[in-house]
Amino acid sequence: MENFYALIMAGGGGTRLWPLSRKDRPKQMLPLVGERTLFQMALDRLQPLLPPERILVVTGRDQVAQLQADAPQLPAENFIVEPFGQNTAPAVGLAAAHVQQRNPEAVLAVLTADHYIANEEKFRRVLQVSVQVARDDYIVTLGISPTYPATGYGYIKRGEPLTELDGFHIYHAEGFTEKPNRETAAQFLLSGLYSWNSGMFIFQVRQLMEEYARQQPAMRTLLTRIQAAVGQEAYADVLSQLWPQMPRLSIDYAVMEGAQRMAVIPVEMGWSDVGSWASLFDVLEGDEDGNVTQGENPKHIHLDTRDTLIVSDRVVATIGLRDLVIVDTEDVLFVCPRERSQDVRQIVERLRKSGDETYL
């Protein structure tokens, strides 16, 4: 695994797990599955593969102090700080510029700080395979084998087979599709040719920069100027001057959808983006009635209550409930049917529009 680096994307604000997730404590900083935060779990599953010196984190100014406190094993210079959020293409490019300045031959894995992976050993194996494929001048994406016609994920279509390594089948990636409607998602699932887009990519940094130059020349020019200042006294000034000029584009749209040599590795590893209260419910183990209780010293006293998620630090008593989400924080009580938990974003948007920042 020589020249292999990992980048953990940890800049998201995350509103889908409101009211537990807030601006000052987004999803990746929460211990949602066990005692470790999702960010700490992302580090834990990497460290058997990589020394701390080759694990980097990109995040925002308002989150870096807490993330550093959660990961004292990482060198301070491995936290790459965005002046403010400009979407994922500039964030990945900024981190890649730092890595390339350190090691022009680097292979970089772009990973997430706020996802859950049950089978960590399989995750490490597929990363090792991905590095081998990336060294053959492919940008590799990890595709999650779909289990239902999800409309909340992007999809990747696999083309002709490339090779097989360590039991993993690698394919040419034929194309990306943004979040489809339910009918299209059902067709994708039925075809057996599509994977969910996990948002995890592995590539040679040199090759990524070539794609920026080909597809996003304005962004590449800015990144080149920033990279030249890495490690110099002028770095902070150069970054603050050039960062506002970055196009606000996602890495999928800016680079991956148009990349010339893309490969996909479909993998089943117990992955979840923990993107809603319903998906957190699916990850956690319930009691004999299917109820899931989370929090500090949680206690649920219930009669005739089934398949309900309760997040609270105090005793919650329920009678005759089915398929609900109940989230009890210090200042907000949130209740909804589990199947409508994605709609929490509409509540957050109403608070924003009203100008009430107290609860965000």
Buried (B, 14 or more C-beta within 10 A) or exposed (E): EEBBBBBBBBBBBBBBBBBBBBEEBBBBBBBBBEEBBBBBBBBEBBEEBBEBEBBBBBBBEBBBEBBBEBBEEBEEEBBBBBBEBBBBBBBBBBBBBBBBBBBEEBBBBBBBBBBBBEBBEBBBBBBBBBBBBBBEBBBBBBBBEBEEBBBBBBBBBBBEEBEEBEEBBBBBBBEBBEEBEEEBBBEBBEEEBBBBBBBBBBBBBBBBBBBBBEBBEEBBBBBEBBBBBBEEEEBEEBBEBBBEEBEEBBBBBBBBBBBEBBBBBBBEBEBBBBBBBBBBBBBBEBEEEBBBBBBEEBEBEBEEBBBBBBBBBEEBEBEEBEBBBBBBBEEBEBEBEBEBBBEBEEBBEEBEEEEEEEEB
